[in-house]
Amino acid sequence: MKEFHRAIVFTKVPLQGYYRYKDVFQIFPADLENMPKSKMQKHHPNILEFWISEEDKKKATVPKEFSRLSELFTTTNATLKKQDKILGLLSTFSNNLFFRYTDTNGSWGMPVIKDDPGEEANQWSSIWCLPWFHFPDLPRQFTIKSFTDLKIPPVTRESHKKFYMYYPNLDQNTKSSIVLPETINLLFDSYFLLDSNKMAYLDAAIFYTTSAVELLESRKTLSLLSSFTAMETMVNLEYKNISAERCDKCGQPKFSIAKKFREYLSKYIGESENNKKKFNKYYALRSQIIHTGRQLKTEKLFADVSDDEHEEEIITRFEILQLGKLAIINWLLFDMKAKLGL
């Protein structure tokens, strides 16, 4: 039996249509009665509709301290796991971050009482805030027994190559609207057909990719390392059943990590002399960060770098982020073709 749920999730770029993946989930912009709105908002609320099963609840382990609330705990556990899986996949398959608030501690904040307060804002005081999108009438509107029949158009689609390789938004242009790749349904199909072993690798790579997107502007070097880790996770999956030859003299593996990294990207991104040089350059950067503690020159807020260096690092960070995504995405497309015998 399916138990349908709604959740508020956010994007930094407006979602102006709906996306539904089969009978698994759908997401669309929130337009609820009496919901709070602000012209100054940087996080755009959306509604994610999905369902959980009794099997999903059975997979939730209940800690002893929650034994008296086992039903509530298992339902909450199952719904959050399903939400996070969907948000991670959307953040990986798209060029935008789909997220929910996870910090339950709260923080001091300044309430924006009016959209255009002028000097009146000087009289306002900070209050303790919880990261929670709520209003009194929300619970009533969140009870559903099936997916909502929507009267809005679907999200615009873009060709696969153009979407990922030519000027992806990456939440930089907040005045645009979210678009999705034409291949997104096929990517979800391929993911949900994976066996549990392969899915574990993909889930790890998706976690690191989502972390790379989350940290893109706040922790640039860590974001870069997360992208590299996503790639290396996929490299490990690709070569997990292949034993490296060892040198007869020194016993070291002949198939180095760097070579596997380069050959994997050549297979799933594209093989050319220019790509080979680029992959070698990026792996060298990864090694410098890990082995010497090097940070990106633009890591600090007021970094003393030239405009050319600043531009070069931005391009590098964005390219590596997209390579990390495509390391997952193109692998899924290859895997689906193999299943179909194409």
C-alpha positions in Angstrom: 0.0 0.0 0.0 1.3 3.4 -1.0 1.4 6.2 1.6 1.5 9.6 -0.2 3.4 12.5 1.2 4.2 16.1 0.4 7.3 18.0 1.3 8.6 21.6 0.9 11.9 21.6 -0.9 13.9 24.5 -2.4 15.8 25.7 -5.4 17.9 28.8 -5.9 16.5 29.3 -9.4 12.7 29.4 -9.9 11.0 26.2 -11.0 8.2 27.4 -13.4 6.7 24.1 -14.4 6.4 20.5 -13.1 8.5 17.4 -13.5 7.0 14.0 -12.9 8.9 10.7 -13.1 6.4 8.0 -13.8 4.5 7.0 -10.7 7.5 7.6 -8.4 7.4 11.4 -7.7 6.6 14.8 -9.0 7.9 18.3 -8.2 6.3 21.7 -9.0 6.4 25.3 -7.7 4.6 25.8 -4.4 1.5 28.0 -4.7 -0.5 27.2 -1.6 -3.3 29.2 0.0 -2.0 31.8 2.5 1.6 30.7 2.1 4.3 33.3 2.9 6.1 35.0 0.0 8.8 37.6 -0.3 10.3 39.5 -3.2 13.7 39.2 -1.5 13.7 35.4 -1.2 16.8 33.5 -2.4 15.3 30.1 -1.9 12.2 29.3 -3.9 9.8 26.8 -2.3 8.5 23.9 -4.3 6.3 20.9 -3.5 7.7 17.4 -3.8 5.1 14.6 -3.9 6.2 11.0 -3.4 5.1 7.9 -1.6 6.5 5.4 0.8 5.6 1.7 1.3 5.5 -0.6 4.3 8.7 -2.1 3.0 10.3 1.4 3.2 9.3 1.6 6.9 10.6 -1.9 7.7 14.1 -0.8 6.5 14.2 1.9 9.2 16.1 0.9 12.4 14.5 2.4 15.5 17.0 3.5 18.2 16.1 2.5 21.8 15.4 6.1 22.8 12.7 6.3 20.2 11.1 2.9 20.9 7.9 4.4 22.3 7.5 6.5 19.1 8.5 3.7 16.7 5.6 4.3 14.2 6.4 8.1 14.0 10.1 7.4 13.8 9.9 4.8 11.0 7.6 7.0 8.9 9.8 10.1 9.4 12.9 8.0 8.6 11.4 6.5 5.5 10.1 9.9 4.2 13.4 11.7 4.7 15.4 8.9 3.0 13.1 9.0 0.0 13.2 12.8 -0.1 17.0 12.9 0.1 17.4 10.2 -2.6 15.1 12.2 -5.0 16.8 15.5 -4.2 20.3 14.0 -4.7 19.3 12.5 -8.1 17.7 15.8 -9.3 20.8 17.8 -8.1 23.0 15.4 -10.0 21.0 15.1 -13.2 20.2 18.8 -13.5 22.3 21.9 -13.4 20.7 23.2 -10.2 20.6 22.3 -6.5 17.4 20.8 -5.1 17.5 20.8 -1.3 15.7 20.8 2.0 16.7 22.5 5.3 18.7 20.1 7.4 20.1 22.3 10.2 17.7 21.9 13.1 19.8 24.0 15.6 18.7 27.4 14.3 20.6 30.7 14.2 20.2 34.4 14.9 18.5 36.1 12.0 17.0 39.4 10.9 13.3 39.1 10.1 12.4 40.8 6.8 9.0 42.3 7.8 8.6 44.3 4.6 10.0 43.8 1.1 11.0 47.4 0.8 11.5 48.7 4.3 14.0 51.5 3.7 15.5 53.1 6.8 12.8 51.4 8.9 15.0 48.3 8.8 17.5 50.1 11.1 14.9 49.7 13.9 14.5 46.0 13.6 16.2 43.5 15.9 17.6 40.0 15.4 15.6 37.1 16.6 16.4 33.4 17.0 15.2 31.6 13.9 14.6 28.0 13.0 15.1 26.9 9.4 11.5 25.9 8.8 9.0 26.9 6.0 5.7 26.9 7.8 2.4 28.7 8.2 -0.8 27.7 10.1 -2.7 26.4 7.1 0.1 24.3 5.7 -0.8 20.9 7.4 -4.3 20.9 6.0 -2.9 21.4 2.5 -0.3 18.7 2.8 -2.6 15.7 3.3 -2.9 13.9 0.0 -4.0 10.4 -1.2 -2.5 10.6 -4.7 -0.4 12.8 -6.9 -2.0 16.2 -7.6 -3.5 16.7 -11.0 -1.6 19.7 -12.2 -2.7 22.4 -14.6 0.7 24.0 -15.3 3.1 23.1 -18.1 6.0 20.7 -17.7 9.6 22.0 -17.2 11.3 22.9 -20.5 13.8 20.2 -21.7 17.1 20.8 -23.5 19.3 18.5 -25.6 21.7 16.3 -23.5 25.0 17.7 -24.8 24.0 21.3 -24.9 22.5 21.0 -21.4 25.6 19.7 -19.7 28.4 21.2 -21.8 27.4 24.6 -23.1 26.9 27.3 -20.5 25.1 25.3 -17.8 23.4 27.6 -15.3 24.7 26.1 -12.1 22.4 28.4 -10.1 24.4 31.5 -11.3 21.6 33.1 -13.2 18.8 33.3 -10.6 16.6 35.4 -12.9 16.2 32.4 -15.3 14.1 29.3 -14.7 15.1 25.7 -14.3 15.3 23.5 -17.4 16.1 19.8 -17.5 17.9 17.5 -20.0 15.9 15.5 -22.5 17.6 12.4 -21.2 16.4 12.8 -17.5 13.7 10.1 -17.7 16.2 7.6 -19.1 18.7 8.5 -16.3 16.1 7.8 -13.7 15.1 4.5 -15.5 18.8 3.4 -15.5 19.3 4.3 -11.9 16.3 2.4 -10.6 17.2 -0.7 -12.6 20.6 -1.0 -10.8 21.3 -3.9 -8.6 22.0 -3.1 -4.9 25.8 -3.4 -5.3 26.0 -0.9 -8.2 23.4 1.4 -6.6 25.6 1.7 -3.5 28.5 3.0 -5.7 26.1 5.4 -7.4 24.6 6.6 -4.2 28.1 7.5 -2.9 29.0 9.3 -6.1 25.7 11.2 -6.0 26.4 12.2 -2.4 29.8 13.6 -3.3 28.4 15.4 -6.4 25.6 17.0 -4.3 28.2 18.1 -1.8 30.2 19.6 -4.6 27.2 21.7 -5.7 26.3 22.7 -2.1 29.9 23.9 -1.5 30.5 25.5 -4.9 30.7 29.0 -3.6 31.2 28.7 0.2 34.1 26.1 0.2 35.6 26.1 -3.2 38.5 23.7 -2.6 36.3 21.2 -0.8 33.7 21.4 -3.5 36.5 20.6 -6.0 37.6 17.6 -3.9 34.0 16.4 -3.7 33.8 16.4 -7.5 37.0 14.4 -7.8 35.8 11.9 -5.2 32.6 11.4 -7.2 34.7 10.7 -10.2 37.0 8.3 -8.3 34.0 6.5 -6.9 32.8 5.8 -10.4 36.3 4.8 -11.5 36.3 2.2 -8.6 33.0 0.9 -9.8 34.2 0.6 -13.4 37.4 -1.3 -12.4 36.1 -3.2 -9.4 36.4 -6.6 -11.1 39.7 -5.9 -12.8 43.0 -6.9 -11.1 45.9 -4.8 -12.0 49.1 -6.4 -13.3 52.1 -6.0 -11.1 55.7 -5.2 -12.0 57.9 -8.3 -11.8 60.7 -6.3 -10.2 59.0 -4.0 -7.7 55.6 -5.5 -7.3 53.8 -2.2 -7.8 50.6 -2.2 -9.8 51.1 -1.2 -13.5 47.6 0.2 -13.8 48.0 3.4 -11.8 45.1 5.4 -10.3 45.9 8.3 -12.6 45.8 6.1 -15.7 42.4 4.6 -14.6 41.1 8.1 -13.9 42.2 9.3 -17.4 40.9 6.2 -19.2 37.6 6.2 -17.5 37.0 9.9 -18.4 38.1 9.2 -22.0 35.5 6.5 -22.2 32.6 8.3 -20.7 33.4 12.0 -21.6 35.3 11.7 -24.8 38.7 10.6 -26.2 40.9 13.2 -27.8 44.4 14.5 -27.4 43.0 17.8 -25.9 40.9 15.9 -23.4 43.8 13.7 -22.4 45.9 16.8 -21.6 42.9 18.3 -19.7 42.3 15.1 -17.7 46.0 14.9 -16.8 46.0 18.6 -15.7 43.0 18.1 -13.5 44.4 14.9 -11.9 47.6 16.8 -11.1 45.5 19.6 -9.5 43.7 16.9 -7.4 47.0 15.5 -6.3 48.4 18.9 -5.3 45.4 19.6 -3.1 45.4 16.2 -1.4 49.1 15.8 -1.0 50.3 19.3 -0.4 47.3 21.0 1.2 47.1 23.5 -1.6 44.0 25.7 -1.6 42.5 27.4 -4.7 43.7 31.0 -5.0 40.2 32.3 -4.9 39.3 30.3 -1.7 39.4 33.4 0.5 36.7 36.0 0.2 39.1 38.9 -0.7 41.8 36.9 -2.6 44.7 38.9 -4.1 44.5 37.3 -7.6 44.4 38.8 -11.0 41.3 38.8 -13.1 42.7 36.2 -15.4 43.6 33.9 -12.5 40.1 34.4 -11.1 38.5 33.6 -14.4 40.7 30.5 -14.9 39.8 29.1 -11.5 36.1 29.6 -12.1 36.2 27.8 -15.4 38.3 25.0 -13.9 35.9 24.5 -10.9 32.8 24.5 -13.2 34.4 22.1 -15.7 35.4 19.6 -13.0 31.9 19.8 -11.4 30.4 19.0 -14.8 32.9 16.2 -15.4 32.0 14.8 -12.0 28.3 14.8 -12.9 28.9 13.4 -16.4 31.0 10.6 -14.8 27.8 9.4 -13.3 25.3 10.4 -16.0 27.1 9.0 -19.0 27.9 5.8 -17.1 24.1 5.4 -16.5 23.4 5.9 -20.2 26.0 3.4 -21.2 24.6 0.9 -18.6 21.1 1.3 -20.0 22.3 0.8 -23.5 24.1 -2.4 -22.5 20.9 -3.7 -20.8 18.9 -3.0 -24.0 21.6 -4.6 -26.1 22.4 -1.4 -28.1 
